[in-house]
Amino acid sequence: MTTKPSAPGGVQSLARAFALLHLLAEHHDAGLSLQELTTRTGIDRTTAHRMARFLESAGYIERESAGKRYHLGTAAMALGLRAMNRPSPNGVLVTRMKALARLTGDTVFLTVRMGDHGHCLHTEQGSHRIKSFHMLTGTSRLLGQGTGSMALLALMDNEAVRAHFERHRAEYEAGGLSLLKLLRGVERSRRQGYALAGAEGVAGVGYALPLTMGADAAISIVSTASRMPVARRHEMGGIIRAMFEQDG
């Protein structure tokens, strides 16, 4: 019989364990050492080591076989993949998306970050329906391509944005998007608190969700360009922020 690892007790311990997981998710590719984990989270080394051992034994993080750096484990990945089928229809996010769709009449998208891409997890259509939009559910695009994924890209620092661009330079340049344009879009999104985008007859606004709702997800409202002039995009950005900033 397999013995389950004993977990550190208390809500504070739970919060610290999730802080470790969230940090490792942000640095999954390169991984982080125990010293880096303690420095970045402020958790003392003994506690961080104890929590890392528990999370490792449960499969949520793993150590490199030839080193001392930690990465997300297969259990954490599997948990995320199970949730990728669709969000709960009665969950807070979907309920608010429905409210936004009713209020604006436009299509509301939920985009989650998957590595270097934004994945459209769910859509809610308003009264102004565009048939092709429902087909976007389940598709992925590079971060920065689209309103929700631009809002997610703006969460990264400029060094990470540059590294991201270099990994996908050919694809970005094929679409006419230079590093300078990408950085300008990121800076504008940070300054405004939401991302604006418009191309090929469609336009919209995207907002990265507060940490309490998952900072690796974004809500966007998108419609035809004629229905979404710049002034209305800013109006929609204010509406989204007012609905979700209470959770930040």
Contacts in CASP RR format, 6 or more apart in sequence:
PFRMAT RR
TARGET T0000
AUTHOR 0000-0000-0000
METHOD contacts of the structure
MODEL  1
MTTKPSAPGGVQSLARAFALLHLLAEHHDAGLSLQELTTRTGIDRTTAHR
MARFLESAGYIERESAGKRYHLGTAAMALGLRAMNRPSPNGVLVTRMKAL
ARLTGDTVFLTVRMGDHGHCLHTEQGSHRIKSFHMLTGTSRLLGQGTGSM
ALLALMDNEAVRAHFERHRAEYEAGGLSLLKLLRGVERSRRQGYALAGAE
GVAGVGYALPLTMGADAAISIVSTASRMPVARRHEMGGIIRAMFEQDG
5 54 0 8 1.000
5 57 0 8 1.000
5 58 0 8 1.000
6 54 0 8 1.000
7 13 0 8 1.000
7 17 0 8 1.000
7 54 0 8 1.000
8 17 0 8 1.000
8 47 0 8 1.000
8 50 0 8 1.000
8 51 0 8 1.000
8 54 0 8 1.000
13 47 0 8 1.000
13 51 0 8 1.000
16 41 0 8 1.000
16 43 0 8 1.000
16 47 0 8 1.000
16 48 0 8 1.000
16 51 0 8 1.000
17 51 0 8 1.000
17 54 0 8 1.000
17 55 0 8 1.000
19 41 0 8 1.000
19 43 0 8 1.000
20 37 0 8 1.000
20 41 0 8 1.000
20 43 0 8 1.000
20 48 0 8 1.000
20 51 0 8 1.000
20 52 0 8 1.000
20 55 0 8 1.000
20 61 0 8 1.000
21 55 0 8 1.000
21 60 0 8 1.000
21 61 0 8 1.000
21 72 0 8 1.000
21 76 0 8 1.000
23 32 0 8 1.000
23 37 0 8 1.000
23 40 0 8 1.000
23 41 0 8 1.000
24 31 0 8 1.000
24 32 0 8 1.000
24 37 0 8 1.000
24 61 0 8 1.000
24 70 0 8 1.000
24 71 0 8 1.000
24 72 0 8 1.000
25 72 0 8 1.000
25 76 0 8 1.000
25 216 0 8 1.000
28 71 0 8 1.000
28 72 0 8 1.000
28 115 0 8 1.000
30 69 0 8 1.000
31 69 0 8 1.000
31 70 0 8 1.000
31 71 0 8 1.000
32 40 0 8 1.000
32 69 0 8 1.000
32 70 0 8 1.000
33 68 0 8 1.000
33 69 0 8 1.000
33 70 0 8 1.000
34 45 0 8 1.000
34 48 0 8 1.000
34 49 0 8 1.000
34 52 0 8 1.000
34 68 0 8 1.000
34 70 0 8 1.000
35 45 0 8 1.000
37 43 0 8 1.000
37 48 0 8 1.000
37 52 0 8 1.000
37 70 0 8 1.000
38 44 0 8 1.000
38 45 0 8 1.000
38 48 0 8 1.000
41 48 0 8 1.000
43 51 0 8 1.000
52 61 0 8 1.000
52 70 0 8 1.000
55 61 0 8 1.000
56 62 0 8 1.000
56 63 0 8 1.000
56 70 0 8 1.000
58 75 0 8 1.000
59 73 0 8 1.000
59 74 0 8 1.000
59 75 0 8 1.000
59 76 0 8 1.000
60 72 0 8 1.000
60 73 0 8 1.000
60 75 0 8 1.000
60 76 0 8 1.000
61 70 0 8 1.000
61 71 0 8 1.000
61 72 0 8 1.000
61 73 0 8 1.000
61 76 0 8 1.000
62 70 0 8 1.000
62 71 0 8 1.000
62 72 0 8 1.000
62 73 0 8 1.000
62 74 0 8 1.000
63 69 0 8 1.000
63 70 0 8 1.000
63 71 0 8 1.000
64 70 0 8 1.000
64 71 0 8 1.000
84 112 0 8 1.000
84 119 0 8 1.000
84 121 0 8 1.000
86 121 0 8 1.000
86 122 0 8 1.000
87 93 0 8 1.000
87 94 0 8 1.000
87 110 0 8 1.000
87 121 0 8 1.000
87 122 0 8 1.000
88 94 0 8 1.000
92 213 0 8 1.000
93 110 0 8 1.000
93 122 0 8 1.000
93 209 0 8 1.000
93 213 0 8 1.000
93 217 0 8 1.000
93 219 0 8 1.000
94 110 0 8 1.000
94 122 0 8 1.000
94 124 0 8 1.000
96 219 0 8 1.000
96 243 0 8 1.000
96 244 0 8 1.000
97 108 0 8 1.000
97 110 0 8 1.000
97 122 0 8 1.000
97 124 0 8 1.000
97 219 0 8 1.000
98 108 0 8 1.000
98 124 0 8 1.000
99 243 0 8 1.000
100 108 0 8 1.000
100 124 0 8 1.000
100 219 0 8 1.000
100 221 0 8 1.000
100 239 0 8 1.000
100 240 0 8 1.000
100 243 0 8 1.000
101 107 0 8 1.000
101 108 0 8 1.000
101 124 0 8 1.000
101 125 0 8 1.000
101 126 0 8 1.000
102 126 0 8 1.000
102 127 0 8 1.000
103 239 0 8 1.000
104 126 0 8 1.000
104 221 0 8 1.000
104 236 0 8 1.000
104 239 0 8 1.000
105 126 0 8 1.000
105 127 0 8 1.000
105 128 0 8 1.000
106 126 0 8 1.000
106 128 0 8 1.000
106 221 0 8 1.000
106 222 0 8 1.000
106 223 0 8 1.000
106 227 0 8 1.000
106 228 0 8 1.000
106 236 0 8 1.000
107 123 0 8 1.000
107 124 0 8 1.000
107 125 0 8 1.000
107 126 0 8 1.000
107 128 0 8 1.000
107 129 0 8 1.000
107 130 0 8 1.000
107 133 0 8 1.000
107 221 0 8 1.000
107 222 0 8 1.000
107 223 0 8 1.000
108 123 0 8 1.000
108 124 0 8 1.000
108 125 0 8 1.000
108 126 0 8 1.000
108 219 0 8 1.000
108 220 0 8 1.000
108 221 0 8 1.000
109 120 0 8 1.000
109 122 0 8 1.000
109 123 0 8 1.000
109 136 0 8 1.000
109 148 0 8 1.000
109 219 0 8 1.000
109 220 0 8 1.000
109 221 0 8 1.000
109 222 0 8 1.000
110 120 0 8 1.000
110 121 0 8 1.000
110 122 0 8 1.000
110 123 0 8 1.000
110 217 0 8 1.000
110 218 0 8 1.000
110 219 0 8 1.000
111 118 0 8 1.000
111 119 0 8 1.000
111 120 0 8 1.000
111 121 0 8 1.000
111 148 0 8 1.000
111 149 0 8 1.000
111 152 0 8 1.000
111 217 0 8 1.000
111 218 0 8 1.000
111 219 0 8 1.000
111 220 0 8 1.000
112 118 0 8 1.000
112 119 0 8 1.000
112 121 0 8 1.000
112 216 0 8 1.000
112 217 0 8 1.000
112 218 0 8 1.000
113 119 0 8 1.000
113 143 0 8 1.000
113 149 0 8 1.000
113 152 0 8 1.000
113 216 0 8 1.000
113 217 0 8 1.000
114 140 0 8 1.000
116 142 0 8 1.000
116 143 0 8 1.000
116 164 0 8 1.000
116 167 0 8 1.000
116 168 0 8 1.000
117 140 0 8 1.000
117 141 0 8 1.000
117 142 0 8 1.000
117 143 0 8 1.000
117 149 0 8 1.000
118 140 0 8 1.000
118 141 0 8 1.000
118 142 0 8 1.000
118 143 0 8 1.000
118 148 0 8 1.000
118 149 0 8 1.000
118 152 0 8 1.000
119 138 0 8 1.000
119 139 0 8 1.000
119 140 0 8 1.000
120 136 0 8 1.000
120 137 0 8 1.000
120 138 0 8 1.000
120 139 0 8 1.000
120 140 0 8 1.000
121 137 0 8 1.000
121 138 0 8 1.000
121 217 0 8 1.000
122 137 0 8 1.000
123 133 0 8 1.000
123 134 0 8 1.000
123 136 0 8 1.000
123 137 0 8 1.000
125 133 0 8 1.000
125 134 0 8 1.000
128 223 0 8 1.000
128 227 0 8 1.000
130 223 0 8 1.000
130 224 0 8 1.000
133 222 0 8 1.000
141 149 0 8 1.000
142 149 0 8 1.000
142 168 0 8 1.000
142 171 0 8 1.000
142 172 0 8 1.000
143 149 0 8 1.000
143 150 0 8 1.000
143 152 0 8 1.000
143 153 0 8 1.000
143 156 0 8 1.000
143 164 0 8 1.000
144 150 0 8 1.000
144 152 0 8 1.000
144 153 0 8 1.000
144 177 0 8 1.000
144 182 0 8 1.000
145 177 0 8 1.000
146 195 0 8 1.000
146 197 0 8 1.000
146 220 0 8 1.000
147 195 0 8 1.000
147 196 0 8 1.000
147 197 0 8 1.000
147 204 0 8 1.000
147 205 0 8 1.000
147 206 0 8 1.000
147 218 0 8 1.000
147 220 0 8 1.000
147 221 0 8 1.000
147 222 0 8 1.000
148 195 0 8 1.000
148 206 0 8 1.000
148 207 0 8 1.000
148 208 0 8 1.000
148 218 0 8 1.000
148 219 0 8 1.000
148 220 0 8 1.000
149 218 0 8 1.000
150 185 0 8 1.000
150 186 0 8 1.000
150 189 0 8 1.000
150 195 0 8 1.000
150 197 0 8 1.000
150 206 0 8 1.000
151 189 0 8 1.000
151 194 0 8 1.000
151 195 0 8 1.000
151 206 0 8 1.000
151 207 0 8 1.000
151 208 0 8 1.000
151 218 0 8 1.000
151 220 0 8 1.000
152 208 0 8 1.000
152 216 0 8 1.000
152 217 0 8 1.000
152 218 0 8 1.000
153 161 0 8 1.000
153 164 0 8 1.000
153 182 0 8 1.000
153 186 0 8 1.000
153 189 0 8 1.000
154 185 0 8 1.000
154 186 0 8 1.000
154 189 0 8 1.000
154 190 0 8 1.000
154 195 0 8 1.000
154 208 0 8 1.000
155 208 0 8 1.000
155 215 0 8 1.000
156 164 0 8 1.000
156 186 0 8 1.000
158 183 0 8 1.000
158 186 0 8 1.000
161 182 0 8 1.000
161 183 0 8 1.000
161 186 0 8 1.000
162 179 0 8 1.000
162 183 0 8 1.000
165 172 0 8 1.000
165 179 0 8 1.000
165 182 0 8 1.000
169 179 0 8 1.000
172 178 0 8 1.000
172 179 0 8 1.000
172 182 0 8 1.000
185 195 0 8 1.000
188 195 0 8 1.000
188 196 0 8 1.000
189 195 0 8 1.000
189 196 0 8 1.000
192 234 0 8 1.000
193 207 0 8 1.000
193 241 0 8 1.000
194 205 0 8 1.000
194 206 0 8 1.000
194 207 0 8 1.000
194 237 0 8 1.000
194 238 0 8 1.000
194 240 0 8 1.000
194 241 0 8 1.000
195 205 0 8 1.000
195 206 0 8 1.000
195 207 0 8 1.000
195 220 0 8 1.000
196 203 0 8 1.000
196 204 0 8 1.000
196 205 0 8 1.000
196 206 0 8 1.000
196 230 0 8 1.000
196 233 0 8 1.000
196 234 0 8 1.000
197 203 0 8 1.000
197 204 0 8 1.000
197 205 0 8 1.000
197 206 0 8 1.000
198 204 0 8 1.000
198 225 0 8 1.000
198 228 0 8 1.000
201 224 0 8 1.000
201 225 0 8 1.000
201 226 0 8 1.000
202 222 0 8 1.000
202 223 0 8 1.000
202 224 0 8 1.000
202 225 0 8 1.000
202 228 0 8 1.000
203 222 0 8 1.000
203 223 0 8 1.000
203 224 0 8 1.000
203 225 0 8 1.000
203 228 0 8 1.000
203 229 0 8 1.000
203 233 0 8 1.000
204 220 0 8 1.000
204 221 0 8 1.000
204 222 0 8 1.000
204 223 0 8 1.000
204 228 0 8 1.000
204 233 0 8 1.000
204 236 0 8 1.000
205 220 0 8 1.000
205 221 0 8 1.000
205 228 0 8 1.000
205 233 0 8 1.000
205 234 0 8 1.000
205 236 0 8 1.000
205 237 0 8 1.000
205 240 0 8 1.000
206 218 0 8 1.000
206 219 0 8 1.000
206 220 0 8 1.000
206 221 0 8 1.000
206 237 0 8 1.000
206 240 0 8 1.000
207 218 0 8 1.000
207 219 0 8 1.000
207 220 0 8 1.000
207 237 0 8 1.000
207 240 0 8 1.000
207 241 0 8 1.000
207 244 0 8 1.000
208 215 0 8 1.000
208 217 0 8 1.000
208 218 0 8 1.000
209 215 0 8 1.000
209 217 0 8 1.000
209 218 0 8 1.000
209 219 0 8 1.000
209 244 0 8 1.000
209 247 0 8 1.000
210 244 0 8 1.000
210 245 0 8 1.000
210 247 0 8 1.000
210 248 0 8 1.000
211 248 0 8 1.000
212 247 0 8 1.000
212 248 0 8 1.000
213 244 0 8 1.000
213 247 0 8 1.000
213 248 0 8 1.000
219 240 0 8 1.000
219 244 0 8 1.000
221 236 0 8 1.000
221 237 0 8 1.000
221 240 0 8 1.000
222 228 0 8 1.000
228 236 0 8 1.000
END
